[in-house]
């Protein structure tokens, strides 16, 4: 019997693909593809390079949002 979770197309997050395209990542974040590329080049959002393609993990998108979330002058639990 094949284990559904052992597929390379499934991530630890259920039925989501392990990697998503730049266009899908930009759509998920609610930004343009150009903005995503700018954030990627700045090192704000980690990525995976597969040949000429740039791909993203769901967890890297979540982490980037968490790291850049500001609340009342506090970023990552530290006053800015």
N, C-alpha and C positions, 0 to 999 in steps of 0.2 A: 504494500500500500504506500502511495506517495504522500508525504506530509505536505499539506498545502502551504505551511509557513516556511518550507525549505526552498521555495522558488526564489530565484535571484530577482524576480520582478516584484516581490513583496517585501516590505520593510517591517521593522518591529512595530510599526504603527497600524497594523491590520492589513487591509487590502490596498493601501496606497503604494504606488510604485516607489522603489528605492530612490530613484533620481527623477527630477522633473526638469523640463526644458526651461530656458530663460524666459520665453513668452509666458509659460504657465506660472513660473515663479513671480514674474512681474504682475500678472493678473491676481495671484494669490495675495501679494502684498498691497495691491491697489495702486501701483506706480507704473510709469511708462517703462518700456524696455530700455530706453536711454538712461533713465534714472537708475534702474537696476544695474546697468553696465557701469555707470559712474560709481555706485556704491561697491560694486565688485572690484573695480580697479583700485579704489581707495582702501580695500582690505576690510571694509565694514561687513560684508557678507561673504563668508567662505564659499568656495565653489569647487567643483570637480571638473577637470579637463579630460575629455575623451576624444582624442584626435583633435579636430578643430572645434568640437562642440564644447560649450560651457554648460554644465548641469549643476543642479542644486539639490540638497537634501531638505526634506521638510524640517528636520531638527535644526539645520543651520539657519533657516528662515526664522524659526521660532526664537532661537538664541539671539539672532541679530536684533529682532524686535525687542526682546527682553533687555538686552544690553543698552539699547538706545531709548528706553522708556524713561521719561522724566516725570517726577511727581513733586511739585512744590519746591523746586530748586534742588532735588535730590536725584542723582543718577546712580544706579547700581548700589543703592544704600548709602552713598556718600554725598555730602553737601557739595554743591558746585558753586 
